Amino acid sequence: MIASHDIRLGTIEDASRIALMSRDLIEHGFRWKWTPSSIRGGIRNPAINVAVAPIGQEIAGFAIMQYKDDEAHLMLLGVDPAQRRKGVASALMSWHETTALTAGIGAIYIEARAGNAAARALYRKLGYGEVQYVRGYYSGVEDGVRFAKDLWAQATPSV
């Protein structure tokens, strides 16, 4: 299992590998949007964190989150198929949630393909609720499900 301390910020050198993982694991069936150039742009953008879970010289998984004033949006989350079910996605999400809370952000939003049962189950397991079904969200051809999580509600102990 990958522990949260094994997560680091992505570097320019990671951009090509992250882009290829996005193309092959996430964007299959659509025009390739998250190219090496766009990943490098995200790495350089102060409102975006590109986090990776390294395993040796390789990347087991990555997550890209954009931060706004009071909310964050998970843009991409991908885990190498050989590394799935080993806690990589959970560690990446925990890292981003901690970062968001530290920045004073109270909510995270995520979208997943409606037909991606594994992703939907993962997000529910991590405490995200399905808040909206969006027809044609993905390039007008595939429906999406929007998830949300109130970080403050889960971070504040009950009285």
N, C-alpha and C positions, 0 to 999 in steps of 0.2 A: 504494500500500500504506500502511496506517495503522501508524505506528511506535508502540512502547510509550509514548513520551512524549506521545502524543496521547490518552491515556486519562486521564479525570478522574473524581472521585467525582460521582455524580448529586446533583442538588439537588431541593428541593421543587418547583421550577418544571419539572423534567424528568418528574415523576411521571405526569402525564396521558399524555404521549407514550409513555413506557415501558409504561404499562398498556395503551394501545391497541395497541402493537406486540405485547405479550404475547398479548392477546386474538386478534389477527389472525394472528400467525405461529406461536404455540406452543399456545395453548389452544383452537384451532378444534376444534369437535366436542364440547366439554365446557362445563360451567358456568364462567363467567368468575370466577376466583378472585383473580387479580392485578389488582384494580381500582386506580384512582388512590389510594384511601384505604389499601389494603394496601401499595402501593409507598411511599407517604409514611411508613407505619409502619416499613417496612424501612430507609428512609433515616435515620430517627430512631433505629433500634435499634443500640446500640454493638456488637452481635455480628454485624452484617450489613454488608457493603459492597455498595453499588449503584454499579457502574462504568459509565461511558458512553464511547463513542467519538464525539466530536462531529465534524460535518462542516459547517462554516459555522454557521448557526443551528439546524441539524437534528441528529438523532441517527442515526448510521450503524448503531449496535448498542449493546447493553447486556448486562451480566452481573451476576447477583445471587448472592452467596456468603455463606453463614452459617459463622461460625467457632466452633469448640468448643475444648475444652482441647488436644486433640492431633490433631484432624482438622477438615476443612472439607467443606462440602457445596454444590456448585453447584446452586442452586435454579432459575435461569433463565438462558438464553443466547439472545439473538435478534439477528439482523442483517437490516436492510432488504434486501429482495431485490435492489435495484439496486446494493447495496454488497457483495454476496457474492462470494467468490473474490478478494477484494482484501486479505486479511490481517486483517480486522477481528476476527473470532472468535479468531484466534490471538493478536492483540495483547491482547484482553480477558482471555484465559486466562493469558497470560504475566504480565500485571499482577496477577491474582489469585494466581497461583502464587508470585510474588515476595513479595507481601504475606503469604501464608501462611507461607512460609519465614522471613520477618523476624519473624513472631509465634511462631516455634518450632513450627509445625504441620508434621507430616510426611506427611500423607495427605489426598488429596482424593477425594471420591466424587461421582459424577454418575449420573443416570438419563436414558435416552432412550427414545422409543417404539421398540419392536422393529421396526416397519416403516419407521422413518426412516433409510434407508440413508446419506443424506448426513451426518447428525449422527453416526452410528456410525463412519463413515469418518473424519470430522474428529477425533473423540476418539481413535481408534486412531493417527492420524497424529501427534497431540500426545503420544503415549506412554501413553495410558490403556488398560488391559486390561479386557476384558469379564470380570466376575467372577460374575455371577448373572443368570439369566433369571427374571423375575418375572411369572407369569401374572396378568392382570387388574390390573396395577399402576395403570393410569390409569382411575380411576372404575369399576373392575371390568369394563371393556369392551375395554380394549386392553392388550396385554402390554408390559412394559418390560424394558430391559436395564440392569443396574447396572455402572458402570465404576469403576475405582479406579486411582490413581497414587501410588506411593511417592516423594514429593518428595526425601526424604533420599537414597535410592538413586541418584537422578539428579543430585543436587547434589554428592555426595561423589565426588571423583576416585578412580579405581582405583589401588591400590598395586602 
